[in-house]
Amino acid sequence: MAPPKISSARLIVCYAAILGTLPYLTLKASWVTGGSLGLRDPSFVDSDLMLLANLATGGMDVVAVVLALAFTYSWGRRIPAPLVLFPIWIGTGLLAPIVLDLPVIVADLSTAQLAEMPLENWVWAVVYGGFAWQGILLLTAFVLYARDRWWFVVTGTVKPGTIGAAGVLGVAAALVCAAFHTIWAFGPGGIAARGQDIVIAVLTLLAVLALANVSRGRFWPRLVLVWTGAGAMAGTGAWGLFAALTMGAADHAAVLAVQVAGGVLMMVSVLRRLPAVEQTT
């Protein structure tokens, strides 16, 4: 039996998302192989730590390419759900704050002293523009994929019950996270970083409100808010922990660890309330 025909729109979204990864992957490939593309100071990437960081971030974009294909072609539906959902959840958490903060990032880059930085000016546009591009298109591809595979989430009835211990602990951690990000947003640092703190705080609070009211009204809008807010907590928190612990700046490590744990707990809580209908995949 021939697989169903893929719509032109989905193919365009898929390959446009992949196209958006190529500039970033090109930079990473250059840097891990000893190249100097986009570097004013090649010594900036000449360390084991930077090699590890570039391999990790480049690998994340390779995963984005695989996900874009999986969201488009029929073989993607045969992948076990956790192997699809976990990376796109973390990806949502990393990319959504960048997309939402993009105007502030652009404003910050237009006023920053870029000439004093180790990267050429155009690299910043490539990196952040690419992230925003991927965020919009990859999430669009995921929505189309999820609509086909898990439509019961929209049409089904939420399971009865409470948010449970996981939800209570997750909400408590989220409130701590939101409080600290609000404090950091009004502290020192560039406006782009402070804008990110505001975005993360807002997404976190929206997730808390959605989880607290998960049994009221339609389920899927609340799932989207928890998915995005908890993903932002887990994704940015994990990346912040990696940066803090590897670069010797662990001042915020405890808060970031609470943030990651809270994001995971909130997601576990909301997934337990998924509509109680038989899944066919």
Helices and strands as residue ranges (DSSP letters): H 8-32, G 42-45, H 48-70, G 74-78, H 81-111, G 114-116, H 121-149, H 152-155, H 164-185, H 191-212, H 219-246, H 253-271
